[in-house]
Amino acid sequence: MASVVLESVDKFFGSVQVLHGVDLTIDDGSFVVLVGPSGCGKSTLLRMIAGLEEVSRGDILIDGKRVNDLPPKQRDLAMVFQSYALYPHMTVEDNMGFSLRLAKIDKEVRREQVMRAAEILDLIPYLGRYPRQLSGGQRQRVAMGRAIVRNPKVFLFDEPLSNLDAKLRGQMRTEIKALHHKLGVTTIYVTHDQTEAMTMADRIVVLRDGIVEQIGSPGIIYSDPDNSFVAGFIGTPPINFFDGMLRDGPDGQSVKFADGGRLKLPSRYPVADGRPVRVGIRPRHFIPCPDSPNAFRTMLVEPTGDDAELRGEIFGQAATIVLPVAKTTVWGDAIPVAVRDGSPVFLFDPNSGKRLHGE
């Protein structure tokens, strides 16, 4: 096991800069997820750690040792790819033990390590099969087994579940997290799926356009976002944003919207009266409230089980709220709603996206 440290890391492809001054410390034994939209630089960053891409500027340290100039095979890392990258002409056992064979490990020792990994991943019944005889989830477990047998200092996962169906993705998330708890190996995991990030990570690194927007635990990233991008990227359904104007009044501050609606703010913000602001409220934080002057006009109801996602308008702007199925309505109905007591109301600068904090 080892820590991984990135110090002011930049990456250029020709004249195009794709990573900008990334500073990141990944503690020994932790599970860190790099998340962000396509093209944000997360896979490039992972490949730089692996040694598959050169560092343009800055340093990468593994277990305190600078590795910028070390080839991949000398970094003591194991990578699991999205495409599985299994040899179709080899059995599961041969695929898992191939790297040990290349390293000229004794045959008995090699088989012992393969059997240990196969037992951990429940692959013993499949050791004699070929990849074409396996399901997608089983192939991904073989790819993980091939990484485990090397007993690396760090596991690197590059969107390993993207090719699986939704049910299997959920199962594999559980298996990968359980594997981490069992082995305790430092793990860096790349995904564009914020659900994977929230359910698997000890810490999440949110990237956009090659810049680290925020680093924190899943709880902090969700409940205390630094800016509107992080707030909008993390959370399902996505957070609602409403543009309005902050107003001072005798009973405190509120936000006035173009349709005449108002939202009283739970805190006082050091913001001038009349300043434009962007309000963020998560869909699950709205509740029916007969006395509320603010009504949600329903345009679409999407049942999801006990709850339903209602899409429509409030404050004259598009929004989504989540309510129990029993409280849902039909197209065109208006539901008086309020923000649940104690639920956060986020304020952002509409130009920079920076979070505004109340007093």
Secondary structure in CASP SS format (residue, H / E / C, confidence):
PFRMAT SS
TARGET T0000
AUTHOR 0000-0000-0000
METHOD secondary structure of the structure
MODEL  1
M C 1.00
A C 1.00
S C 1.00
V E 1.00
V E 1.00
L E 1.00
E E 1.00
S E 1.00
V E 1.00
D E 1.00
K E 1.00
F E 1.00
F E 1.00
G C 1.00
S C 1.00
V E 1.00
Q E 1.00
V E 1.00
L E 1.00
H E 1.00
G E 1.00
V E 1.00
D E 1.00
L E 1.00
T E 1.00
I E 1.00
D C 1.00
D C 1.00
G C 1.00
S C 1.00
F E 1.00
V E 1.00
V E 1.00
L E 1.00
V E 1.00
G C 1.00
P C 1.00
S C 1.00
G C 1.00
C C 1.00
G C 1.00
K H 1.00
S H 1.00
T H 1.00
L H 1.00
L H 1.00
R H 1.00
M H 1.00
I H 1.00
A H 1.00
G C 1.00
L C 1.00
E C 1.00
E C 1.00
V C 1.00
S C 1.00
R E 1.00
G E 1.00
D E 1.00
I E 1.00
L E 1.00
I E 1.00
D C 1.00
G C 1.00
K E 1.00
R E 1.00
V C 1.00
N C 1.00
D C 1.00
L C 1.00
P C 1.00
P H 1.00
K H 1.00
Q H 1.00
R C 1.00
D C 1.00
L E 1.00
A E 1.00
M E 1.00
V E 1.00
F C 1.00
Q C 1.00
S C 1.00
Y C 1.00
A C 1.00
L C 1.00
Y C 1.00
P C 1.00
H C 1.00
M C 1.00
T C 1.00
V H 1.00
E H 1.00
D H 1.00
N H 1.00
M H 1.00
G H 1.00
F H 1.00
S H 1.00
L H 1.00
R H 1.00
L H 1.00
A C 1.00
K C 1.00
I C 1.00
D C 1.00
K H 1.00
E H 1.00
V H 1.00
R H 1.00
R H 1.00
E H 1.00
Q H 1.00
V H 1.00
M H 1.00
R H 1.00
A H 1.00
A H 1.00
E H 1.00
I H 1.00
L C 1.00
D C 1.00
L C 1.00
I H 1.00
P H 1.00
Y H 1.00
L C 1.00
G C 1.00
R C 1.00
Y C 1.00
P H 1.00
R H 1.00
Q H 1.00
L C 1.00
S C 1.00
G H 1.00
G H 1.00
Q H 1.00
R H 1.00
Q H 1.00
R H 1.00
V H 1.00
A H 1.00
M H 1.00
G H 1.00
R H 1.00
A H 1.00
I H 1.00
V C 1.00
R C 1.00
N C 1.00
P C 1.00
K C 1.00
V E 1.00
F E 1.00
L E 1.00
F E 1.00
D E 1.00
E C 1.00
P C 1.00
L C 1.00
S C 1.00
N C 1.00
L C 1.00
D C 1.00
A H 1.00
K H 1.00
L H 1.00
R H 1.00
G H 1.00
Q H 1.00
M H 1.00
R H 1.00
T H 1.00
E H 1.00
I H 1.00
K H 1.00
A H 1.00
L H 1.00
H H 1.00
H H 1.00
K H 1.00
L H 1.00
G C 1.00
V C 1.00
T E 1.00
T E 1.00
I E 1.00
Y E 1.00
V E 1.00
T E 1.00
H C 1.00
D C 1.00
Q H 1.00
T H 1.00
E H 1.00
A H 1.00
M H 1.00
T H 1.00
M H 1.00
A C 1.00
D C 1.00
R E 1.00
I E 1.00
V E 1.00
V E 1.00
L E 1.00
R E 1.00
D C 1.00
G C 1.00
I E 1.00
V E 1.00
E E 1.00
Q E 1.00
I E 1.00
G E 1.00
S C 1.00
P H 1.00
G H 1.00
I H 1.00
I H 1.00
Y H 1.00
S H 1.00
D C 1.00
P C 1.00
D C 1.00
N E 1.00
S H 1.00
F H 1.00
V H 1.00
A H 1.00
G H 1.00
F H 1.00
I C 1.00
G C 1.00
T C 1.00
P C 1.00
P C 1.00
I C 1.00
N E 1.00
F E 1.00
F E 1.00
D E 1.00
G E 1.00
M E 1.00
L E 1.00
R E 1.00
D E 1.00
G E 1.00
P C 1.00
D C 1.00
G E 1.00
Q E 1.00
S E 1.00
V E 1.00
K E 1.00
F C 1.00
A C 1.00
D C 1.00
G C 1.00
G C 1.00
R E 1.00
L E 1.00
K E 1.00
L C 1.00
P C 1.00
S C 1.00
R C 1.00
Y C 1.00
P C 1.00
V C 1.00
A C 1.00
D C 1.00
G C 1.00
R C 1.00
P E 1.00
V E 1.00
R E 1.00
V E 1.00
G E 1.00
I E 1.00
R C 1.00
P H 1.00
R H 1.00
H H 1.00
F E 1.00
I E 1.00
P E 1.00
C C 1.00
P C 1.00
D C 1.00
S C 1.00
P C 1.00
N C 1.00
A E 1.00
F E 1.00
R E 1.00
T E 1.00
M E 1.00
L E 1.00
V E 1.00
E E 1.00
P E 1.00
T C 1.00
G C 1.00
D C 1.00
D E 1.00
A E 1.00
E E 1.00
L E 1.00
R E 1.00
G E 1.00
E E 1.00
I E 1.00
F C 1.00
G C 1.00
Q E 1.00
A E 1.00
A E 1.00
T E 1.00
I E 1.00
V E 1.00
L E 1.00
P E 1.00
V H 1.00
A H 1.00
K H 1.00
T C 1.00
T C 1.00
V C 1.00
W C 1.00
G C 1.00
D C 1.00
A E 1.00
I E 1.00
P E 1.00
V E 1.00
A E 1.00
V E 1.00
R C 1.00
D C 1.00
G C 1.00
S C 1.00
P C 1.00
V C 1.00
F E 1.00
L E 1.00
F E 1.00
D C 1.00
P C 1.00
N C 1.00
S C 1.00
G C 1.00
K E 1.00
R E 1.00
L E 1.00
H C 1.00
G C 1.00
E C 1.00
END
